[in-house]
Amino acid sequence: MPATAEQRPHPRSKDCNDRDPIGKPVGTTALPDLPHFDKPPRPERVPIRPDPAWLGAGPPPQDNSGAVVVRDIPTKQKVVFITIDDGDNRDPRTEALLRKANVPVTVFLIGAVASCEPDYFRRLQGLGIHLEDHTEQHPNIAKVFAGRQRQQICGIPSKYQRMFGHRPGLFRPPFGYDAFNSTTLRVLPTCGLHYLVLWQVNVHGNNIVHLRRGVRQIEPGDIILLHFQDNFVVGFAKVLEAVKQAGLTPAVLQDYLPADGSVIAPSAKEKPGISRLTEPVVNDTSSSDSD
């Protein structure tokens, strides 16, 4: 008999405004089968260097003195890193699915969503999930001035420290690639944030998109992006199967990107490059479930 998700009440905080966490009703409480993973290996200390490509908007920074942009971990260990963005528009089965999976996950959580239903995310913390900075209200920060960027980003670490007892050390810009700029990289260290985290693999339902040219399977060190959205359950199960088939294991991203920035290699003393991403490769096993 397949596992099912417990139906929990949906209490809304008095701080909840336009960010209602719950998505569309689902027709089933059944949870998909998930692969089992052994514990990840003891993490190695890997130097993190500035990405040679400029992945943001506008002109690249003149030096590497700001935060470091990361889209994978340069490790030879057979590990990958699962991340989920936003926090609202959730399938009601999400909590039960994450509990069943029992794998390390990082959530880049919108501050307004955290305020809306903090107990939910405290329960996720109890599952070993890490909560990181995804701005307060999810703007495209490349389109706002430094003061507004600082307002959106820098309040989150102290807010989550108060709410969850954890101070974020990682930041992901809403909309990701081309949605931050050189100002963002200068602002982040003033907030105590040393890494701007992107991804190499993007998952929407049955669609698994690889951003490296010619790559058709998940590789060691890949950072994987999902979203809390209506097709999350399908996508999460699909990507775990792909990770298992590749002979890899989900690991804790924060073990490789410590909040103190101590793994960042000395500046290359070079202006970051301006090469752009190549066309992604899409592994699509369903034409009816795409975002």
Contacts in CASP RR format, 6 or more apart in sequence:
PFRMAT RR
TARGET T0000
AUTHOR 0000-0000-0000
METHOD contacts of the structure
MODEL  1
MPATAEQRPHPRSKDCNDRDPIGKPVGTTALPDLPHFDKPPRPERVPIRP
DPAWLGAGPPPQDNSGAVVVRDIPTKQKVVFITIDDGDNRDPRTEALLRK
ANVPVTVFLIGAVASCEPDYFRRLQGLGIHLEDHTEQHPNIAKVFAGRQR
QQICGIPSKYQRMFGHRPGLFRPPFGYDAFNSTTLRVLPTCGLHYLVLWQ
VNVHGNNIVHLRRGVRQIEPGDIILLHFQDNFVVGFAKVLEAVKQAGLTP
AVLQDYLPADGSVIAPSAKEKPGISRLTEPVVNDTSSSDSD
2 30 0 8 1.000
2 31 0 8 1.000
2 32 0 8 1.000
2 33 0 8 1.000
3 30 0 8 1.000
3 31 0 8 1.000
3 96 0 8 1.000
3 100 0 8 1.000
4 29 0 8 1.000
4 30 0 8 1.000
4 31 0 8 1.000
4 96 0 8 1.000
5 29 0 8 1.000
5 30 0 8 1.000
5 31 0 8 1.000
5 92 0 8 1.000
5 93 0 8 1.000
5 95 0 8 1.000
5 96 0 8 1.000
5 97 0 8 1.000
6 29 0 8 1.000
6 96 0 8 1.000
7 29 0 8 1.000
7 92 0 8 1.000
8 92 0 8 1.000
8 95 0 8 1.000
10 21 0 8 1.000
10 22 0 8 1.000
10 117 0 8 1.000
11 117 0 8 1.000
11 119 0 8 1.000
12 20 0 8 1.000
12 116 0 8 1.000
12 117 0 8 1.000
13 115 0 8 1.000
13 116 0 8 1.000
13 117 0 8 1.000
13 118 0 8 1.000
15 115 0 8 1.000
15 116 0 8 1.000
16 115 0 8 1.000
16 116 0 8 1.000
16 117 0 8 1.000
17 112 0 8 1.000
17 116 0 8 1.000
18 112 0 8 1.000
19 88 0 8 1.000
19 110 0 8 1.000
19 112 0 8 1.000
19 113 0 8 1.000
19 116 0 8 1.000
20 88 0 8 1.000
20 116 0 8 1.000
21 87 0 8 1.000
21 88 0 8 1.000
21 89 0 8 1.000
21 90 0 8 1.000
21 113 0 8 1.000
21 116 0 8 1.000
21 117 0 8 1.000
21 120 0 8 1.000
21 228 0 8 1.000
22 89 0 8 1.000
22 90 0 8 1.000
22 92 0 8 1.000
23 88 0 8 1.000
23 89 0 8 1.000
23 90 0 8 1.000
23 91 0 8 1.000
23 92 0 8 1.000
23 230 0 8 1.000
24 230 0 8 1.000
25 92 0 8 1.000
26 91 0 8 1.000
26 92 0 8 1.000
26 93 0 8 1.000
29 92 0 8 1.000
29 93 0 8 1.000
31 93 0 8 1.000
31 96 0 8 1.000
31 97 0 8 1.000
31 100 0 8 1.000
31 233 0 8 1.000
32 97 0 8 1.000
32 233 0 8 1.000
32 234 0 8 1.000
32 237 0 8 1.000
33 237 0 8 1.000
34 97 0 8 1.000
34 100 0 8 1.000
34 101 0 8 1.000
34 237 0 8 1.000
34 240 0 8 1.000
35 240 0 8 1.000
35 241 0 8 1.000
35 243 0 8 1.000
35 244 0 8 1.000
37 103 0 8 1.000
37 243 0 8 1.000
37 244 0 8 1.000
37 249 0 8 1.000
37 250 0 8 1.000
38 249 0 8 1.000
39 249 0 8 1.000
40 77 0 8 1.000
40 79 0 8 1.000
40 104 0 8 1.000
40 249 0 8 1.000
40 250 0 8 1.000
40 251 0 8 1.000
40 252 0 8 1.000
41 77 0 8 1.000
41 78 0 8 1.000
41 79 0 8 1.000
41 249 0 8 1.000
41 251 0 8 1.000
43 77 0 8 1.000
43 79 0 8 1.000
43 251 0 8 1.000
43 252 0 8 1.000
43 255 0 8 1.000
43 256 0 8 1.000
44 75 0 8 1.000
44 77 0 8 1.000
45 263 0 8 1.000
46 73 0 8 1.000
46 74 0 8 1.000
46 75 0 8 1.000
46 256 0 8 1.000
46 263 0 8 1.000
47 74 0 8 1.000
47 263 0 8 1.000
47 264 0 8 1.000
47 265 0 8 1.000
48 68 0 8 1.000
48 70 0 8 1.000
48 73 0 8 1.000
48 74 0 8 1.000
48 195 0 8 1.000
48 256 0 8 1.000
48 257 0 8 1.000
48 263 0 8 1.000
48 264 0 8 1.000
48 265 0 8 1.000
49 68 0 8 1.000
49 74 0 8 1.000
49 264 0 8 1.000
49 265 0 8 1.000
49 268 0 8 1.000
50 64 0 8 1.000
50 68 0 8 1.000
50 69 0 8 1.000
50 267 0 8 1.000
50 268 0 8 1.000
50 272 0 8 1.000
51 68 0 8 1.000
51 69 0 8 1.000
51 70 0 8 1.000
51 71 0 8 1.000
51 272 0 8 1.000
52 272 0 8 1.000
52 273 0 8 1.000
52 275 0 8 1.000
53 272 0 8 1.000
53 273 0 8 1.000
53 274 0 8 1.000
53 275 0 8 1.000
53 276 0 8 1.000
53 277 0 8 1.000
54 60 0 8 1.000
54 272 0 8 1.000
54 273 0 8 1.000
54 274 0 8 1.000
54 275 0 8 1.000
55 69 0 8 1.000
55 71 0 8 1.000
55 177 0 8 1.000
55 178 0 8 1.000
55 198 0 8 1.000
55 277 0 8 1.000
56 69 0 8 1.000
56 142 0 8 1.000
56 177 0 8 1.000
56 178 0 8 1.000
56 179 0 8 1.000
56 180 0 8 1.000
56 181 0 8 1.000
57 142 0 8 1.000
57 178 0 8 1.000
57 179 0 8 1.000
57 180 0 8 1.000
57 181 0 8 1.000
58 142 0 8 1.000
58 181 0 8 1.000
58 182 0 8 1.000
59 182 0 8 1.000
60 182 0 8 1.000
60 271 0 8 1.000
60 272 0 8 1.000
60 273 0 8 1.000
60 274 0 8 1.000
61 182 0 8 1.000
61 185 0 8 1.000
61 186 0 8 1.000
61 271 0 8 1.000
61 272 0 8 1.000
62 182 0 8 1.000
62 271 0 8 1.000
63 267 0 8 1.000
63 269 0 8 1.000
63 271 0 8 1.000
64 267 0 8 1.000
64 268 0 8 1.000
64 269 0 8 1.000
64 270 0 8 1.000
64 272 0 8 1.000
65 186 0 8 1.000
65 267 0 8 1.000
66 185 0 8 1.000
66 186 0 8 1.000
66 188 0 8 1.000
66 189 0 8 1.000
67 171 0 8 1.000
67 184 0 8 1.000
67 185 0 8 1.000
67 188 0 8 1.000
67 189 0 8 1.000
67 193 0 8 1.000
67 194 0 8 1.000
67 195 0 8 1.000
67 196 0 8 1.000
68 194 0 8 1.000
68 195 0 8 1.000
68 196 0 8 1.000
68 264 0 8 1.000
69 185 0 8 1.000
69 195 0 8 1.000
69 196 0 8 1.000
69 198 0 8 1.000
70 195 0 8 1.000
70 196 0 8 1.000
70 197 0 8 1.000
70 198 0 8 1.000
70 223 0 8 1.000
70 257 0 8 1.000
71 197 0 8 1.000
71 198 0 8 1.000
71 199 0 8 1.000
71 200 0 8 1.000
71 211 0 8 1.000
71 223 0 8 1.000
72 200 0 8 1.000
72 219 0 8 1.000
72 221 0 8 1.000
72 222 0 8 1.000
72 223 0 8 1.000
73 79 0 8 1.000
73 81 0 8 1.000
73 221 0 8 1.000
73 223 0 8 1.000
73 253 0 8 1.000
73 256 0 8 1.000
73 257 0 8 1.000
74 221 0 8 1.000
75 220 0 8 1.000
75 221 0 8 1.000
75 256 0 8 1.000
76 220 0 8 1.000
77 220 0 8 1.000
77 221 0 8 1.000
77 251 0 8 1.000
78 220 0 8 1.000
78 247 0 8 1.000
78 248 0 8 1.000
78 249 0 8 1.000
79 220 0 8 1.000
79 221 0 8 1.000
79 248 0 8 1.000
79 249 0 8 1.000
79 250 0 8 1.000
79 251 0 8 1.000
80 218 0 8 1.000
80 219 0 8 1.000
80 220 0 8 1.000
80 221 0 8 1.000
80 222 0 8 1.000
80 223 0 8 1.000
80 224 0 8 1.000
80 243 0 8 1.000
80 246 0 8 1.000
80 248 0 8 1.000
80 249 0 8 1.000
80 250 0 8 1.000
80 251 0 8 1.000
81 104 0 8 1.000
81 106 0 8 1.000
81 221 0 8 1.000
81 222 0 8 1.000
81 223 0 8 1.000
81 224 0 8 1.000
81 250 0 8 1.000
81 251 0 8 1.000
81 252 0 8 1.000
81 253 0 8 1.000
81 256 0 8 1.000
82 103 0 8 1.000
82 104 0 8 1.000
82 105 0 8 1.000
82 106 0 8 1.000
82 224 0 8 1.000
82 226 0 8 1.000
82 239 0 8 1.000
82 250 0 8 1.000
83 105 0 8 1.000
83 106 0 8 1.000
83 107 0 8 1.000
83 108 0 8 1.000
83 172 0 8 1.000
83 197 0 8 1.000
83 199 0 8 1.000
83 223 0 8 1.000
83 224 0 8 1.000
83 225 0 8 1.000
83 226 0 8 1.000
83 253 0 8 1.000
84 105 0 8 1.000
84 106 0 8 1.000
84 107 0 8 1.000
84 108 0 8 1.000
84 225 0 8 1.000
84 226 0 8 1.000
84 227 0 8 1.000
84 228 0 8 1.000
84 232 0 8 1.000
85 107 0 8 1.000
85 108 0 8 1.000
85 134 0 8 1.000
85 172 0 8 1.000
85 174 0 8 1.000
85 225 0 8 1.000
85 226 0 8 1.000
85 227 0 8 1.000
85 228 0 8 1.000
86 108 0 8 1.000
86 109 0 8 1.000
86 110 0 8 1.000
86 113 0 8 1.000
86 134 0 8 1.000
86 138 0 8 1.000
86 227 0 8 1.000
86 228 0 8 1.000
86 229 0 8 1.000
87 107 0 8 1.000
87 109 0 8 1.000
87 110 0 8 1.000
87 113 0 8 1.000
87 228 0 8 1.000
88 110 0 8 1.000
88 113 0 8 1.000
88 116 0 8 1.000
88 228 0 8 1.000
89 227 0 8 1.000
89 228 0 8 1.000
89 229 0 8 1.000
89 230 0 8 1.000
90 228 0 8 1.000
90 229 0 8 1.000
90 232 0 8 1.000
91 97 0 8 1.000
91 228 0 8 1.000
91 229 0 8 1.000
91 230 0 8 1.000
91 231 0 8 1.000
91 232 0 8 1.000
91 233 0 8 1.000
93 233 0 8 1.000
94 228 0 8 1.000
94 232 0 8 1.000
94 233 0 8 1.000
95 120 0 8 1.000
95 123 0 8 1.000
95 124 0 8 1.000
97 232 0 8 1.000
97 233 0 8 1.000
97 236 0 8 1.000
97 237 0 8 1.000
98 105 0 8 1.000
98 124 0 8 1.000
98 127 0 8 1.000
98 129 0 8 1.000
99 127 0 8 1.000
101 236 0 8 1.000
101 240 0 8 1.000
102 127 0 8 1.000
103 240 0 8 1.000
103 250 0 8 1.000
104 128 0 8 1.000
104 129 0 8 1.000
104 130 0 8 1.000
104 250 0 8 1.000
104 251 0 8 1.000
104 252 0 8 1.000
104 253 0 8 1.000
105 128 0 8 1.000
105 129 0 8 1.000
105 130 0 8 1.000
105 250 0 8 1.000
106 129 0 8 1.000
106 130 0 8 1.000
106 132 0 8 1.000
106 170 0 8 1.000
106 252 0 8 1.000
106 253 0 8 1.000
106 254 0 8 1.000
107 121 0 8 1.000
107 124 0 8 1.000
107 129 0 8 1.000
107 130 0 8 1.000
107 131 0 8 1.000
107 132 0 8 1.000
108 132 0 8 1.000
108 133 0 8 1.000
108 134 0 8 1.000
108 170 0 8 1.000
108 171 0 8 1.000
108 172 0 8 1.000
108 197 0 8 1.000
109 121 0 8 1.000
109 131 0 8 1.000
109 132 0 8 1.000
109 133 0 8 1.000
109 134 0 8 1.000
109 160 0 8 1.000
110 134 0 8 1.000
110 135 0 8 1.000
110 136 0 8 1.000
110 137 0 8 1.000
110 138 0 8 1.000
110 174 0 8 1.000
111 134 0 8 1.000
111 135 0 8 1.000
111 136 0 8 1.000
111 137 0 8 1.000
111 156 0 8 1.000
111 159 0 8 1.000
112 136 0 8 1.000
112 137 0 8 1.000
112 138 0 8 1.000
114 121 0 8 1.000
114 131 0 8 1.000
114 159 0 8 1.000
114 160 0 8 1.000
114 163 0 8 1.000
114 164 0 8 1.000
118 163 0 8 1.000
118 164 0 8 1.000
121 131 0 8 1.000
121 164 0 8 1.000
122 164 0 8 1.000
124 131 0 8 1.000
125 131 0 8 1.000
125 164 0 8 1.000
125 166 0 8 1.000
130 166 0 8 1.000
130 252 0 8 1.000
130 253 0 8 1.000
130 254 0 8 1.000
131 160 0 8 1.000
131 164 0 8 1.000
131 166 0 8 1.000
131 168 0 8 1.000
132 168 0 8 1.000
132 169 0 8 1.000
132 170 0 8 1.000
132 171 0 8 1.000
132 172 0 8 1.000
132 197 0 8 1.000
133 153 0 8 1.000
133 156 0 8 1.000
133 157 0 8 1.000
133 160 0 8 1.000
133 168 0 8 1.000
133 169 0 8 1.000
133 170 0 8 1.000
133 171 0 8 1.000
133 172 0 8 1.000
133 191 0 8 1.000
133 193 0 8 1.000
134 156 0 8 1.000
134 171 0 8 1.000
134 172 0 8 1.000
134 174 0 8 1.000
135 141 0 8 1.000
135 152 0 8 1.000
135 153 0 8 1.000
135 156 0 8 1.000
135 173 0 8 1.000
135 174 0 8 1.000
136 151 0 8 1.000
136 152 0 8 1.000
136 155 0 8 1.000
136 156 0 8 1.000
137 152 0 8 1.000
138 174 0 8 1.000
139 148 0 8 1.000
139 152 0 8 1.000
139 174 0 8 1.000
140 173 0 8 1.000
140 174 0 8 1.000
140 175 0 8 1.000
140 179 0 8 1.000
141 148 0 8 1.000
141 149 0 8 1.000
141 152 0 8 1.000
141 153 0 8 1.000
141 173 0 8 1.000
141 174 0 8 1.000
141 179 0 8 1.000
141 180 0 8 1.000
141 181 0 8 1.000
141 184 0 8 1.000
142 173 0 8 1.000
142 178 0 8 1.000
142 179 0 8 1.000
142 180 0 8 1.000
142 181 0 8 1.000
142 184 0 8 1.000
144 152 0 8 1.000
145 183 0 8 1.000
146 183 0 8 1.000
146 186 0 8 1.000
146 187 0 8 1.000
147 187 0 8 1.000
149 183 0 8 1.000
149 184 0 8 1.000
149 187 0 8 1.000
150 187 0 8 1.000
150 190 0 8 1.000
150 191 0 8 1.000
153 171 0 8 1.000
153 184 0 8 1.000
153 187 0 8 1.000
153 188 0 8 1.000
153 191 0 8 1.000
153 193 0 8 1.000
154 187 0 8 1.000
154 190 0 8 1.000
154 191 0 8 1.000
155 191 0 8 1.000
156 168 0 8 1.000
156 191 0 8 1.000
157 167 0 8 1.000
157 168 0 8 1.000
157 169 0 8 1.000
157 191 0 8 1.000
157 192 0 8 1.000
157 193 0 8 1.000
158 167 0 8 1.000
160 166 0 8 1.000
160 167 0 8 1.000
160 168 0 8 1.000
161 167 0 8 1.000
167 259 0 8 1.000
168 193 0 8 1.000
168 259 0 8 1.000
169 192 0 8 1.000
169 193 0 8 1.000
169 194 0 8 1.000
169 195 0 8 1.000
169 254 0 8 1.000
169 257 0 8 1.000
169 259 0 8 1.000
170 193 0 8 1.000
170 195 0 8 1.000
170 197 0 8 1.000
170 253 0 8 1.000
170 254 0 8 1.000
170 257 0 8 1.000
170 259 0 8 1.000
171 188 0 8 1.000
171 191 0 8 1.000
171 193 0 8 1.000
171 195 0 8 1.000
171 196 0 8 1.000
171 197 0 8 1.000
172 196 0 8 1.000
172 197 0 8 1.000
172 198 0 8 1.000
173 179 0 8 1.000
173 180 0 8 1.000
173 184 0 8 1.000
173 196 0 8 1.000
176 198 0 8 1.000
177 198 0 8 1.000
177 277 0 8 1.000
180 196 0 8 1.000
184 196 0 8 1.000
185 196 0 8 1.000
188 194 0 8 1.000
188 196 0 8 1.000
192 259 0 8 1.000
194 259 0 8 1.000
194 260 0 8 1.000
194 261 0 8 1.000
194 264 0 8 1.000
195 257 0 8 1.000
195 261 0 8 1.000
197 223 0 8 1.000
197 253 0 8 1.000
197 257 0 8 1.000
198 223 0 8 1.000
199 211 0 8 1.000
199 222 0 8 1.000
199 223 0 8 1.000
199 224 0 8 1.000
199 225 0 8 1.000
200 210 0 8 1.000
200 211 0 8 1.000
200 212 0 8 1.000
200 219 0 8 1.000
200 221 0 8 1.000
200 222 0 8 1.000
200 223 0 8 1.000
200 224 0 8 1.000
201 208 0 8 1.000
201 209 0 8 1.000
201 210 0 8 1.000
201 211 0 8 1.000
201 218 0 8 1.000
201 222 0 8 1.000
201 223 0 8 1.000
201 224 0 8 1.000
201 225 0 8 1.000
201 239 0 8 1.000
202 208 0 8 1.000
202 209 0 8 1.000
202 211 0 8 1.000
202 224 0 8 1.000
202 225 0 8 1.000
202 280 0 8 1.000
203 209 0 8 1.000
203 224 0 8 1.000
203 225 0 8 1.000
203 226 0 8 1.000
203 235 0 8 1.000
203 236 0 8 1.000
203 238 0 8 1.000
203 239 0 8 1.000
204 227 0 8 1.000
204 229 0 8 1.000
204 231 0 8 1.000
204 235 0 8 1.000
204 290 0 8 1.000
204 291 0 8 1.000
205 231 0 8 1.000
205 232 0 8 1.000
205 234 0 8 1.000
205 235 0 8 1.000
205 238 0 8 1.000
205 286 0 8 1.000
205 289 0 8 1.000
205 290 0 8 1.000
205 291 0 8 1.000
206 234 0 8 1.000
206 235 0 8 1.000
206 238 0 8 1.000
206 284 0 8 1.000
206 285 0 8 1.000
206 286 0 8 1.000
206 289 0 8 1.000
206 290 0 8 1.000
207 282 0 8 1.000
207 283 0 8 1.000
207 284 0 8 1.000
207 286 0 8 1.000
207 289 0 8 1.000
207 290 0 8 1.000
207 291 0 8 1.000
208 218 0 8 1.000
208 238 0 8 1.000
208 239 0 8 1.000
208 242 0 8 1.000
208 282 0 8 1.000
208 283 0 8 1.000
208 284 0 8 1.000
209 280 0 8 1.000
209 281 0 8 1.000
209 282 0 8 1.000
209 283 0 8 1.000
210 216 0 8 1.000
210 217 0 8 1.000
210 218 0 8 1.000
210 280 0 8 1.000
210 281 0 8 1.000
210 282 0 8 1.000
210 283 0 8 1.000
211 277 0 8 1.000
211 278 0 8 1.000
211 280 0 8 1.000
212 219 0 8 1.000
212 278 0 8 1.000
212 281 0 8 1.000
213 278 0 8 1.000
213 279 0 8 1.000
213 281 0 8 1.000
214 281 0 8 1.000
215 281 0 8 1.000
216 281 0 8 1.000
216 283 0 8 1.000
217 242 0 8 1.000
217 245 0 8 1.000
217 246 0 8 1.000
218 224 0 8 1.000
218 239 0 8 1.000
218 242 0 8 1.000
218 243 0 8 1.000
218 246 0 8 1.000
218 248 0 8 1.000
219 246 0 8 1.000
220 248 0 8 1.000
223 253 0 8 1.000
224 239 0 8 1.000
224 243 0 8 1.000
226 232 0 8 1.000
226 235 0 8 1.000
226 236 0 8 1.000
226 239 0 8 1.000
227 291 0 8 1.000
229 291 0 8 1.000
231 289 0 8 1.000
231 291 0 8 1.000
234 289 0 8 1.000
238 285 0 8 1.000
240 250 0 8 1.000
242 283 0 8 1.000
243 249 0 8 1.000
243 250 0 8 1.000
256 263 0 8 1.000
257 263 0 8 1.000
284 290 0 8 1.000
END
